[in-house]
Amino acid sequence: MHNWWMEILTGYGIFIFLFYVIVYAGMMIKGYHYYKTSTDGFIRKTSLCIIGYLAAFTLSSISSATNIINEWQWVVFGVIIAFYAYCERSALKKEQQPMRTLLSQNKTIHQSTGGSHG
């Protein structure tokens, strides 16, 4: 078998194949989401590169060559997943930043008014 998609389907079965397709599509969708919503230039550019890589791999893996033994491909998928974890942590920090500012302002106001009464 020399078609990547058929190689996974015939070698591992329908359930693994469907899981792989769902994860693969999820990586593309997540890349598009980060590209459209992020204000960080690094995240936007890297997400666009990832989308391009995944789209190119989708088309090129229909060729007459096996990809299952290419170790670099699995490393690239691992780097993509690690990048998405970085994006999620970066977004989480940005969400928590206003809360930290609000809490520090509240603490300052609380201290300047003489603490708690009651």
C-alpha angles and dihedrals in degrees: 000000000000102000113092096215094046090044091059092043096050097035100047107018137246098293095053089043092052091046090050092049091048092050091045093049089045090055090052093047092047090050090052091048093052090045093053100039106035122095092193111101094211093054093046095049094043092047090052091051090050092051089050093048094048092047092048091047090050091057098037094049090068087072127106097269134090118241101182092095096048103108093187090065092060090047090053091051089050091051090050091052091047090050090053090051088052090051092051092049090047091051091046091053091050091051092049095047096076089047091052090049091049092049093049091048090049091050090050092050090046092052094045092053092055102264126273121338125198 
